[in-house]
Amino acid sequence: MSRFLTYEMFGAAGDGVTDDLPAIAETHREANRQRLPVKAREGAVYYLSPKGLTAPVETDTDWTGARFII
């Protein structure tokens, strides 16, 4: 069984309105720490505000079917 993290596990709404950047950054921090892949929810629209946060992506990430508003 494959283990992975999702943005929703860390509070992302994926509704295109809520600022999902803090949840996305936290998801990738934890994925990097645990060396786990990340999977975005198909059909989700993640809004990333212009906050001064970064989300270093160091593990496999599947964004298939998700969109991002930056």
KOLZALUM-255900 format. One line per 3 residues: number of its first residue (from 0); their letters; for each residue z, x, y of N, C-alpha, C, O, CB. Coordinates in nm, 2 decimals. Glycine has a CB too. Layout:
N
NUM = a = Z/X/Y/Z/X/Y/Z/X/Y/Z/X/Y/Z/X/Y ~ ...
This chain:
70
0 = msr = 0.00/0.08/-0.12/0.00/0.00/0.00/0.00/0.09/0.12/0.08/0.18/0.14/0.12/-0.10/0.00 ~ -0.09/0.06/0.22/-0.11/0.14/0.34/-0.01/0.09/0.44/0.01/-0.03/0.47/-0.25/0.13/0.39 ~ 0.06/0.19/0.51/0.15/0.15/0.62/0.09/0.19/0.75/0.02/0.29/0.76/0.29/0.23/0.60
3 = flt = 0.10/0.10/0.85/0.05/0.13/0.98/0.13/0.06/1.08/0.21/-0.03/1.05/-0.10/0.09/0.99 ~ 0.12/0.09/1.21/0.19/0.03/1.32/0.09/-0.06/1.40/-0.03/-0.03/1.40/0.26/0.13/1.41 ~ 0.14/-0.16/1.46/0.05/-0.24/1.55/0.12/-0.25/1.69/0.24/-0.22/1.70/0.04/-0.39/1.49
6 = yem = 0.04/-0.28/1.79/0.09/-0.28/1.92/0.19/-0.40/1.94/0.28/-0.39/2.02/-0.03/-0.30/2.02 ~ 0.16/-0.51/1.86/0.25/-0.62/1.87/0.39/-0.59/1.82/0.49/-0.65/1.87/0.19/-0.74/1.79 ~ 0.40/-0.49/1.73/0.54/-0.45/1.68/0.62/-0.40/1.79/0.74/-0.39/1.78/0.52/-0.35/1.57
9 = fga = 0.56/-0.35/1.90/0.63/-0.29/2.01/0.62/-0.38/2.14/0.64/-0.33/2.25/0.57/-0.15/2.04 ~ 0.58/-0.50/2.12/0.59/-0.60/2.23/0.46/-0.63/2.30/0.46/-0.71/2.40/0.68/-0.55/2.33 ~ 0.34/-0.58/2.26/0.22/-0.62/2.32/0.18/-0.77/2.29/0.21/-0.82/2.18/0.10/-0.53/2.27
12 = agd = 0.13/-0.83/2.39/0.09/-0.97/2.38/-0.06/-0.98/2.34/-0.10/-1.07/2.26/0.11/-1.04/2.51 ~ -0.14/-0.89/2.39/-0.29/-0.90/2.36/-0.36/-1.02/2.41/-0.45/-1.07/2.36/-0.30/-0.89/2.21 ~ -0.30/-1.08/2.52/-0.36/-1.20/2.58/-0.45/-1.17/2.70/-0.51/-1.27/2.76/-0.25/-1.29/2.62
15 = gvt = -0.47/-1.05/2.74/-0.56/-1.01/2.85/-0.49/-1.03/2.99/-0.55/-1.00/3.09/-0.68/-1.10/2.84 ~ -0.37/-1.08/2.99/-0.30/-1.10/3.12/-0.17/-1.01/3.12/-0.14/-0.95/3.22/-0.26/-1.25/3.13 ~ -0.09/-1.01/3.02/0.03/-0.94/3.01/0.00/-0.79/3.01/-0.09/-0.74/2.94/0.11/-0.98/2.89
18 = ddl = 0.08/-0.71/3.08/0.06/-0.56/3.08/0.11/-0.51/2.95/0.23/-0.50/2.92/0.14/-0.50/3.20 ~ 0.01/-0.47/2.87/0.04/-0.41/2.73/0.06/-0.26/2.73/0.08/-0.20/2.63/-0.07/-0.45/2.64 ~ 0.04/-0.19/2.84/0.04/-0.05/2.85/0.17/0.01/2.80/0.17/0.10/2.72/0.01/0.00/2.99
21 = pai = 0.29/-0.04/2.84/0.41/0.01/2.79/0.42/0.00/2.63/0.47/0.09/2.57/0.53/-0.06/2.85 ~ 0.38/-0.11/2.58/0.39/-0.13/2.43/0.29/-0.04/2.36/0.32/0.02/2.25/0.36/-0.28/2.40 ~ 0.17/-0.02/2.42/0.07/0.07/2.36/0.12/0.21/2.36/0.11/0.28/2.26/-0.06/0.06/2.43
24 = aet = 0.18/0.26/2.47/0.23/0.39/2.48/0.34/0.41/2.38/0.34/0.52/2.31/0.28/0.42/2.62 ~ 0.43/0.32/2.37/0.54/0.33/2.27/0.49/0.33/2.13/0.54/0.40/2.04/0.64/0.22/2.29 ~ 0.39/0.25/2.10/0.34/0.24/1.96/0.28/0.38/1.93/0.31/0.43/1.82/0.23/0.14/1.96
27 = hre = 0.21/0.44/2.02/0.15/0.57/1.98/0.25/0.68/1.98/0.24/0.77/1.89/0.04/0.61/2.08 ~ 0.36/0.67/2.06/0.46/0.77/2.05/0.53/0.77/1.91/0.55/0.87/1.84/0.57/0.75/2.16 ~ 0.56/0.64/1.86/0.62/0.63/1.73/0.52/0.66/1.62/0.56/0.72/1.52/0.67/0.48/1.72
30 = anr = 0.40/0.62/1.63/0.30/0.66/1.53/0.28/0.81/1.52/0.28/0.86/1.41/0.16/0.59/1.56 ~ 0.28/0.88/1.63/0.27/1.02/1.63/0.40/1.08/1.56/0.39/1.18/1.48/0.26/1.08/1.77 ~ 0.52/1.03/1.59/0.64/1.08/1.53/0.64/1.06/1.38/0.68/1.15/1.31/0.76/1.01/1.60
33 = qrl = 0.60/0.94/1.34/0.60/0.91/1.19/0.47/0.95/1.12/0.46/0.94/1.00/0.63/0.77/1.17 ~ 0.37/1.00/1.20/0.24/1.03/1.14/0.18/0.91/1.07/0.13/0.92/0.96/0.25/1.15/1.04 ~ 0.18/0.79/1.14/0.13/0.67/1.08/0.01/0.63/1.16/0.00/0.66/1.28/0.23/0.56/1.08
36 = pvk = -0.09/0.56/1.10/-0.20/0.51/1.17/-0.16/0.38/1.25/-0.06/0.32/1.23/-0.32/0.47/1.08 ~ -0.25/0.35/1.35/-0.23/0.23/1.44/-0.34/0.14/1.42/-0.46/0.18/1.41/-0.21/0.27/1.59 ~ -0.32/0.01/1.41/-0.42/-0.09/1.39/-0.40/-0.20/1.50/-0.30/-0.26/1.51/-0.42/-0.15/1.25
39 = are = -0.51/-0.21/1.58/-0.51/-0.32/1.69/-0.54/-0.45/1.62/-0.61/-0.46/1.51/-0.61/-0.29/1.80 ~ -0.49/-0.56/1.68/-0.52/-0.69/1.63/-0.66/-0.74/1.66/-0.69/-0.74/1.78/-0.41/-0.80/1.68 ~ -0.73/-0.78/1.56/-0.87/-0.83/1.59/-0.86/-0.95/1.68/-0.78/-1.04/1.65/-0.94/-0.86/1.45
42 = gav = -0.94/-0.95/1.78/-0.95/-1.07/1.87/-0.85/-1.05/1.99/-0.86/-1.13/2.09/-0.91/-1.19/1.80 ~ -0.77/-0.95/1.99/-0.67/-0.93/2.10/-0.75/-0.87/2.22/-0.85/-0.80/2.20/-0.56/-0.83/2.05 ~ -0.69/-0.90/2.34/-0.74/-0.84/2.46/-0.62/-0.78/2.53/-0.53/-0.85/2.58/-0.81/-0.95/2.56
45 = yyl = -0.61/-0.64/2.52/-0.50/-0.57/2.58/-0.53/-0.53/2.72/-0.63/-0.47/2.75/-0.47/-0.45/2.49 ~ -0.44/-0.57/2.81/-0.45/-0.53/2.95/-0.36/-0.41/2.97/-0.25/-0.40/2.94/-0.40/-0.65/3.04 ~ -0.43/-0.30/3.03/-0.36/-0.18/3.06/-0.35/-0.16/3.21/-0.45/-0.14/3.28/-0.43/-0.06/3.00
48 = spk = -0.23/-0.17/3.27/-0.21/-0.16/3.41/-0.23/-0.02/3.46/-0.24/0.07/3.38/-0.07/-0.22/3.45 ~ -0.24/0.00/3.59/-0.26/0.14/3.64/-0.13/0.21/3.65/-0.12/0.31/3.73/-0.32/0.13/3.78 ~ -0.02/0.18/3.58/0.10/0.25/3.57/0.08/0.40/3.53/-0.02/0.43/3.47/0.20/0.18/3.48
51 = glt = 0.17/0.48/3.57/0.16/0.62/3.53/0.21/0.65/3.39/0.29/0.74/3.38/0.23/0.71/3.64 ~ 0.16/0.58/3.29/0.20/0.61/3.16/0.08/0.66/3.08/-0.04/0.64/3.11/0.25/0.48/3.09 ~ 0.11/0.74/2.98/0.00/0.79/2.89/0.04/0.76/2.75/0.15/0.74/2.71/-0.01/0.95/2.91
54 = apv = -0.06/0.75/2.67/-0.05/0.71/2.53/-0.13/0.82/2.44/-0.24/0.79/2.40/-0.10/0.57/2.50 ~ -0.07/0.93/2.42/-0.14/1.03/2.34/-0.17/0.98/2.20/-0.08/0.94/2.12/-0.06/1.16/2.33 ~ -0.30/0.98/2.16/-0.34/0.92/2.03/-0.36/1.04/1.93/-0.46/1.12/1.95/-0.47/0.84/2.04
57 = etd = -0.26/1.06/1.84/-0.27/1.18/1.75/-0.28/1.14/1.61/-0.29/1.22/1.52/-0.15/1.26/1.77 ~ -0.29/1.01/1.58/-0.31/0.96/1.44/-0.43/0.87/1.44/-0.48/0.82/1.54/-0.18/0.89/1.39 ~ -0.48/0.84/1.32/-0.59/0.74/1.31/-0.56/0.61/1.38/-0.45/0.56/1.36/-0.63/0.72/1.16
60 = tdw = -0.66/0.56/1.45/-0.64/0.43/1.52/-0.76/0.34/1.50/-0.88/0.39/1.51/-0.61/0.45/1.67 ~ -0.74/0.22/1.46/-0.84/0.12/1.43/-0.84/0.02/1.54/-0.75/-0.07/1.54/-0.83/0.06/1.29 ~ -0.94/0.02/1.63/-0.95/-0.07/1.74/-1.05/-0.18/1.71/-1.09/-0.26/1.80/-0.98/0.00/1.87
63 = tga = -1.10/-0.19/1.59/-1.21/-0.28/1.55/-1.17/-0.43/1.59/-1.06/-0.48/1.56/-1.23/-0.28/1.40 ~ -1.26/-0.49/1.67/-1.24/-0.63/1.71/-1.15/-0.65/1.82/-1.13/-0.77/1.86/-1.19/-0.70/1.59 ~ -1.09/-0.55/1.88/-1.00/-0.57/2.00/-1.07/-0.52/2.12/-1.16/-0.44/2.11/-0.86/-0.49/1.98
66 = rfi = -1.03/-0.57/2.23/-1.09/-0.53/2.36/-0.97/-0.48/2.45/-0.86/-0.52/2.44/-1.17/-0.64/2.43 ~ -1.01/-0.40/2.55/-0.91/-0.34/2.64/-0.96/-0.36/2.78/-1.08/-0.33/2.81/-0.89/-0.19/2.61 ~ -0.87/-0.41/2.87/-0.90/-0.42/3.01/-0.82/-0.31/3.08/-0.70/-0.31/3.07/-0.86/-0.57/3.07
69 = i = -0.90/-0.22/3.15/-0.83/-0.11/3.21/-0.85/-0.12/3.36/-0.80/-0.03/3.43/-0.89/0.03/3.16
